[in-house]
């Protein structure tokens, strides 16, 4: 096994973190509702999938199509819960908590892939839980709130994403990640269709007339989705050649990059994105990120 996968695995969290910050800005400043952004984002993803179909051969195998569709379904469900969470909470709190998915990956890989682990891994899980608790501490009306109100949504997102990762790893043993991305799209499309069946959700379908800077908005959404797409490709390229648990552990550096990008924005362009960067709050966040990264490393060791 060469080391190219390591480069992909380290590039993935940088790209995802950049996408997270851009996405948070849009949810805070551009769109009135997260579903409006989600709808346009999926349209942008549709263009990418069409491009894959036109330039890459796509395998047709009933069993693996079902696997890819299931992966796309779970991944999109995870994205929905994540977007709902990040629309209500700071990005640097949501992203690290979402990395509880590493615990779920460890458990699911044991059950479905036959991977076993020892006490060091359990110690890593405990560090992840502690790190998540530290990260979620914040003050509400002058008092500490033990957990963020969106914790349930984040955990559901983490479980859905972890399940998707296990399916992806199994799929990539037979076919390439371009085929996985193509068929996985239709699983996500099912989630979008389900949302659109509800009249209450259809009112959030965005109209271009709702935006003063339509071209800028469309470019921003397209650029964000392209960043995420490249990150997904580097992720799948990495797990194609390396154990999914190791790649998942390396990807937990994402919250650190999110924090760095968010703090940089708060310092240099505070009108675009504002994060809590007081000395005590920043120290607490860095401690939580360190615990989560260390715990994820032990889980995947």
Helices and strands as residue ranges (DSSP letters): H 4-25, I 26-30, H 34-55, H 62-86, H 91-98, H 101-112, H 119-136, E 138-140, E 143-145, H 151-171, H 177-196, H 199-202, G 208-210, H 214-241, H 244-251, H 254-268, H 279-300
